[in-house]
Amino acid sequence: MQEELLDILVRHSRNAASPDDKKTLLNWLEESEENRRFFSLFMANCSLHDTISSPSLYNDTESMIARLGARIDASEAQRRARMPFRAIGWAMAAVAAVVVAVFVFRGVAADKTVPIPMEHTANLTAETIHFVLDDGTRVYLHPGAELSYNVSTIEDRREVSLKGDAYFDVSRNELKPFLVHTDNIGIKVLGTAFSVSSSPEMSQVVLERGSVRLLSPEGSSMVTLSPNQKATFKALTGDVRVEPVYATAFVTDKYNLMSITDATIGEITAKLSTIFHKKISARGGDDEKRYNLAVLKSDKLEDILYILEYMTGAEFTIL
């Protein structure tokens, strides 16, 4: 059964899961919240990286699956209650942390005469949840927040609409800008990382890297942010205030998020060793290649290492 679930997870990460695969994963989903958290972590990291679709990694899938299965078997007694590969993706987890539906959205600064089909997700839990949109964009949704999105079927743009707070790590696509709409402003980006807090009275944007442009409800440009800047828009007055902020600390505190960007296997290993106060060794993989890793502070080190093995092809050991 373990090998079957591993195979299903690989197919699911490549959008190739069959209806039977999804039913099997759904059974795992219903077992525990921890199962769902692991799958969310897996999808938030593995499915984003171009290494997953590279020919060399694709051809090595069987050996990686065997290695992961061996690691699971070796620690089954300790991990029986929380074995990985027990969950289905966030888009199927309606009974757990999110609600998925379809509705019609008319975007700001878009063609208002053409209805846009959107999917809808709401975080009904007491913790930040994270997931991956179809374009590879990572989303960290704050408790109580709602996100509506269409990033795949519109030809010239990617549209999302946010109520509440969220952190976005946007997959770059110069041909399809990424547009975030709140109750009172729009945010236009190509590929960047930023957080948004929105309410009917005010919207706030904190930019961690890249650049974003704030748009009025009519679609006109108001201001462009640089990294480590915070913009606050007040709906009542229409005023925009820009001020400096240490974006990484802000995001870490608000979203319980740790990020490691543009790092080699060795650098990731060293960082995780410092964070978790445990010595970690890595063997194999390409130490010249660089990766981005995003995890919640509450994620378990063992689960993170499972995912790193799939991402990098290396083998990690806690000493």
N, C-alpha and C positions, 0 to 999 in steps of 0.2 A: 504493500500500500504506500509506503514511503516513496519508493521509486516512482510510482504512478503520480503521486502528488508533485514530486519534483519536476517530472516531465510536463505536467499540466501547468505548473507555475511558469516554466520557460515559455510554453506556448502562449500563455496569457500575457506575458511581458511583451510578446511580439504581435499581440492582437490576433492570435490564431487559435484561441480556445474555442472548442466546440460547445454546443448546448449541454452535452453530457459532462464536459469538463467543468462548466460553470455550476452545474448541479452538485458535483462532487465538492467543489470549493465552497459552495454555499453551506454544505453540511459542516465544514470546518469553521466557517464564519460563526455559525450559531453556537459553537461550543463556548467561546469566551471572548471578552474584550481584548485580552492580550493577543489572541490570534489575529484580530483585526488590526491591532497596532503594528504588529510585525509586518503584515502585508503592506500596510501603508508606508512603513519605513522602506521596505524593499522597492516598491514602485516609485517612491519619491527620489530614489537614488539610481537604481539600476537602469530603469527604462529611459533615463535622460541621457545616458552617455553613448557617444558614437561607437565606443568599443563594443557595445552589445551587438551592433549590426555589422561589425567588421568581419571580413571573411575568416581571418585567423581565429577569432574568438568563437564565431559561429561553428566552425569546424571542430573546435575543441570542447563543445558543449557536453558531450557524453562523458569525457574525463572529468570535467568540473562537477557534473552531477554526481558522478561516482565518489568524488572526493567529499562533496558536501554530504552525501548520504552516509559515508563512513564516519564523518564527524558527528552526525546525528546519532548513529548507532552507538558510538563510543560513549556518549553521554546521555543515553536514553533514560536511564534510571533517574537522573537528576532533572531532566527536561521533559518528562512525559507529559506534564500538565501544560507545557507551553511550547511544544515542538513547532518549528517554523513550517511554513507552507500549509497552514491550517485555515487560511482566510481567503476570501474572495476580494477583489479590488473594491476601492471606495465607491465606484459607480454601481456596484451591486449590493452595497451594505445599507440598504434602506432601513432595515430593522435595527441597526446599531447606531452609528454616529451621524449619518446623513440621510436626507430625504431627497430623492431624485424624481424629477417630473419634467414635463415639456410644456412650454408656454410661448407666447408671442411677445417679442420685445421690439421697440422702435428706438434705435440708438441716437444719442446726441451727435450732432454734426454728421449724421449719415442720411441716407435716403429715407425720409420719414414716410414715404408712400408705400414702401415695401416691407411687410412684416418679416421679421427674422425669427426662425425657430430657435429656441434656447433651451438648454438644460438647466436645472435648478438644484442647488445643493445648500443645505442648511446644517450648521453645526449645533446639534442638540445636546452635546456633552458639556462637561465642566472643564475640559481641557482643549488646548489647541489641537486640531487635526491637520494632517498634511496629505496631499495627493497630487497627482500629475494630470494635467490636461492633455488632450490629444496631440498638441503641438510640442509637448515636452516641457511646458511651463510648470514650475512648481508653485503650489499655493499652500499657504499655512493659514488656516481659517480659525479666527478667534472664537471662543464660546459665544453663542448667540448670533453670530454673523451669518449672512445669506449671500450666496454667489449665484448669478445666472450667467451663462456663457455659451458662446459658439465660436470656436477657434479653428474649425475645419471645413465648414461648408460654404463660407463666404469667400469670394474670390480675392478681394482686395484688402481685407482687414481681418483682425481677430477682435471680437467684442466680448466684454464681460461687464456685468453690472453688479455693484457691491452695496450691501447694506450692513453696516457694522465695520469690523476691523479685519484686515488681512495683510499678509506679507506675500509679495510676488517675486519670484525669480524667473524672469521671462526668457524663454528660448528665443534667440535672435533670428529674425527673418526680415530682411530689408524690404522684401516685396510685400509683406503683410504686417503693417504696424499693429501693435497691440493697444487697444483702447479700453480703459477702465472708466466706467460711468458711476458716479455717486448721485445722491439726490440733487446736488447743486454744482458739480464741476465734472469735467472730463480730464483724463490723464492719458497722454499719447507717448508710447515708447516703441523702440525696436527690439532691444534686448538689454535688460538691466535688472537690478534688484532694488526693491523699495517697499515700504509699508504704507498702507492707507487706513485712516480712521475716518468714518463717515457717519453723519447724522443729518437730519433735515436742516439743522441750524448751522452746521459747520463741517468742513472737511479738512483733514490734515494729511500731508504727504511727507514722508521722511525718505530721502534717497541715500542708499548705501553705495551703489556703484552705477556707472553709466550716466545717462541723463534722461530726464522726463520733462515733458511740456504740459503745463496746466492749461486747460481750455475752459472757456465760459460755457454755460448751457447752450449758447447759440453756436458754439464751435470755434470761436475766435481765440487766438493765442493770448494768454495773460502773462505767463512767466515761464522761463526754463530753469530748472534746478541743476546744480552740480552736486557731486558726492558730498555727504556730510552737511547737507542743508535741509531745513524743515520749512515747508510752506503751510500756512494756515489761511483758509478762506472762510470768511463769515458771510453767510447767505443774506443776512438782514441788511448789511451795509455794502456788500460787494467788494470789501477790502481784502487784499492779499498781503500777508506779512511773511517775509523770508528771514530766517535766522539760522546761525550755525548750530550744529548738533553732532555729537559723536554717534553716528548712525548704528555702528555695530553693537555698541553697548545698549542703545535704545531697543534694538530689535531683539537682542539676547534676553533682556529683562522682560519685555512685553510678551514675547512668543515662546519663551523657554527654549530658544533655538541656538544651536552651536553650528557654525559653518566653517569648513576648511576649503579654501579655494585655490585653484591652480597649484596643486601640490603633488609631489611624487609619492610613490608607495612608501619610501623611507620617511618622508616628511609627515605623511598621514600617520604612520605608525608612531613616530615620536610624539606627535600632537596628542593622539589618543592615549598614549602612555602617561602623558602629563595630566590629561583631563581625568582619567580614571584611576590614577595612582597605581598602575600595574605595568609590569614590563611585558612588552609584546615583541615578538620576532616575526619577520616576514621572509619567506623563501619563494623564489621564482617571480614570474611577472616581469614586465618591462619597467625598470626604475627610471627610464628617461621620459616616459609618458606622464602627463599631468592630469589630475582629476579634480572634480568638485564634489564635496561631500557635505550634506546637510542632515543633521540629526537633532532630535530633541534631547535635552539634558536628562530626561527620564528614560531614554532608550537604553537597553541593556548592551553592554560591550559585546557579549557573545553574538547577539543578533546583528550588530553592526559589522562584526568580522565575517559572519556568513555572507553578508551582502558584498563586502569588499572582495571576498574570494571570487564571487561571480563577476564583479566588475573588472577586476584586474587580472584574474588567472593566477594570482599568488596564493600561497598558503600561509595563514596567520596562526600563531600559537601564543597563548597566554602563559608566561613562564612563572 
